[in-house]
Amino acid sequence: DTGIRFLRLGDAPSAAIPARWDAVVDARCGLVLGNAHGATLHGVTPLLAALRAAGVDNAVVEVQGSRITADAGDFALYLDMLADVGVQAQDPPRRLLRVVDTVAVRDRFGHASLSPSHWFRACMNVTTIRPGGNTDAVWGAFASDRTEPHSGIRALVMSARPESPAAAGDADGWRPGRDIRALPDTLRSAAIELIGHLVLAGAPLAGCVRTHGSCPSLYQALLRSAMERGAIVPSSAEPDRDFDSTAPPVGDTVIGQVGKGRRE
């Protein structure tokens, strides 16, 4: 139950930085985490998204310096690293944060909302402005009921029209969350940004997220508003089985040390 923490190697122990919404010191041009001692870390979003897609809730991430690589393509690299070292299920039941009230935020570019749901759902709209003023729009939907071993983002769908997460048994158009890396560039980047930022809630969410033209600062405003209003509460109960799955729920997971041939 440590959550995800970053530890800057060579710095004092006070340089430990938690991956939490209240540790965000800047979200205007990407995500910057910090702690009370002034230590900061840039570029964590793709790694956080990979941890969630792999179902990892607890990890200590050792880093050099104040920045790690944060291109959308790094998401696939981090997933491969996690596959190399493996994960370990823990005995305690997996933590869950349940959304109990609807919260919405907006700015002049977009809006985002969070509402109650028995399982995790996210629907996002990404609009790209082309030269000449034309626009292209794509929609993505993600879902997870956390019933599969080490499940993070269980499934996704991408379409040129609005979609909602499929009902149980309607899985033909769905793919595992790791396939986010195969999405078109614009949607892949937006999905990694959304999923990575939601990790800052501190545990997997049971709630429905809807976004349009959103950005890190809007996601941060959404999480902060939800937490301060008490719209997100801890829960030990498993969500309803909206997917057609009989696999048992599993506990939190930890990872070994990447590149050192060691598992913990």
N, C-alpha and C positions, 0 to 999 in steps of 0.2 A: 504493500500500500504506500509506496514511496512516490508514486506518480512518475512523471518524466522530469529528470533534472539534468542540466548541463553543468559540467565541471571543467573550468579552464585550467589546463595543465600548467604547472609552474607558478600558478598564482596561489595566494593564501586560501585556506579553507573557506573564507568568507566570499570567495568568488563563485560559489555554487549558485546557479540561476535556475529557478523552477520554471517549467513550462506551464504557466497559469495566466489567466486573463488579467489578474491584478499585478503581474510582473511585466506587463507591456509598458514600455516607456515611450514608444513612438510607433505609429502605424500609418503615417501619411505616405511614405514611399517604401512600402514593404514593412515587415515585422521586425521590431527590435525589442528584445527582452532585457531586463536588468534586475538588479537587486538593491537592497538598502545601502550597500557599501559602494555603489557606483560602478560595479562591473556590468558590462553590457555585452550582448551577443546579437549579431545580425545574421540573417539568412537561414532561419531555422524552419521555414514553412514546408519545403519539400520533404525534409526528414520527418517532421511531425506527421505529415500526410502518409508517408510510407509506414510509419509505426502504427497508425490507425488502420491502414489497409491490411497490415499483417496481424492485427489484433493484439498489439503490444501496448499494455497500459502502464507498465512499470519498467523504467530503464534509467541507468546513469550513462550519459553520453559524454565522453571525454573529448575535449576539443583543444586545439592550439590557437591562441589568439582570440580576437574579438569578432571574427567573421568566418562563416562556413559557406561553401558553394551553394547557391540557391537558384540555379536555373531549373526550368520545368523538367529538363532531361535528367536532372540529378535524382528525381523521384525513382526512376527505374534503377539507377545505380544503388540507391539505398535499399530498395526492395531486394536486389540481388545479394547485397551484404547481409541482410537479415536472413535470407534463405540459406546462406553459407553457414552462419553460426547457429541457426535454429532458435526456437523459443521453448520455454518451459512453463507448463501449467502449474499454478499454485493452488493450494488447498482451499483458501477462503473463497466464498462466492464472489463472482465478479461484481465490482461496484457499478452502479448505474445511477445516472442523474435523470430525473423525470421532469419534463416540462409540465407545469400545472396551470399556467396562465399564458395568454397570448401577448406577445410584445412585438412592436414594429418600430423601425427607425427608417429615416430617409434623408437623403441630401439632394442636391440639385442634379446629380447624375444617376441616382438609382434608389432602390429601397430593398429592405430585407425584413423578414418576419419570422417569428418562432412561435409555434403553437403546440398544444398537447397532442400526443399520439402514443399508441401502445408500443411502437417500435420506431427506429430511426428512419426518417424519410427526408429527402432533400430534392427540391425541384429548382433548377436554375435556368435563367434566360441570359444569354450572352449576345449582345448586339455589337457588330463591328461596322464602323463607318468607313466606306471605301472612297477613293478619290472621285470627285464629282458629286459627292453628297449621298450616294446610294448606300444602303445599309443591308447587311446580312445578319440573320438571327438564327441561332441554334439553341436547342433546349437539351438539357441533360437531367436525368433522374437517378437517384441513388437510394439504396435501401439496405437495411440490415436488421435481423431479429436476434443476432448473437447466439443462435442455437448450434452453429457448427464449431468444431474445435478451432480455437485461435481466430475466430471470425472477427473481422474488422468491418469493412464495407463489403457486404455480401454480394451485391449485384449492382449493375448499372445499365442504363440504356441511353442512346444518343439518337436524336431525331431532328428533322428539319421542321417539326411542328411541336406544339406543346404536348408533354407527356406527364402522366402521373405514374408513380410506382405501381407495378403490376400486382394483380391479386395473386393469391396462392394458386400454384399450378400453371400460371401464365408466364412460364420462364423461357420461352423460345427466343425472345429478343434480348435476354439478359446475359451478362457476362460477369465473371468474377471481378472484384474491385481492383485487382492488380492490372487489369486490362485498361485502366485509366491511361496508362502510358501509351496505348495505341490510339487514343482519341486524336482528332484533329487538333492542331496546335492551340487555337484559341480556346476551345472547350477544355482541353487538357490542363492548360495553365489556370483557367478559372476554377476547375474542379479541385486541383491541388491546393489552390489558395483557400477555397472554402473549407475543405476537409481538414487541412492543416491548422487553420485558425480555430475550428471547433474543438480540436484537441485541448485548447487552452481552458475549456470548461473544467477539466480535471479528471473526467471519466467519460465513458460513452454516454451519449444522450438518447433518451427515448422522447422524441419530439419531431415535429415537422418543420423544416426550414424551407423558405421560399425566397428566392433572390432575383433581382432584375438589375443589371448594370451595377452590381455591388463591387466593393473594393475592401482592402484590409481595414481601413479606418471605419467603414460602415459595419463590418463584421465585429470589430472591437466594440463599437457603440452598442451593437445588439447584445453581445455577451454581457457587457457591463450593466446595461439597463436591466436585463433579465436577472442577473445576480443581485443587484441592489434592490430590485422590487420583490425578490423572493419568488420569482417565476420558475426557478429551477431548484429542485430539492433532491437530496440524496434518497435513494431507494434501494432496498435489498431484494425487492421482488423482481422476478423475471417478467419481461413483457409478454403479452399474448402472442401466440404462435400464428401470426398472419401468413407466414410462409408454410408450405407443405413440407415440413421437416420433422423428423423424429430424433434427430441427434440431440444428445443431452447438452445442457449449458456447461460451460467450463469456467474456471477461475481466472484471475488475472495472470498475465504472462510476463516473463522477464527474458532478456536476451543475453547471450554471452558477449565476450569481447571481440569485436570485429578485427580480423587480421592477426589475432594472437593465438588462435587455436585453442581457446579456452572457453568453457561453458559454465554458466553460473545458474 
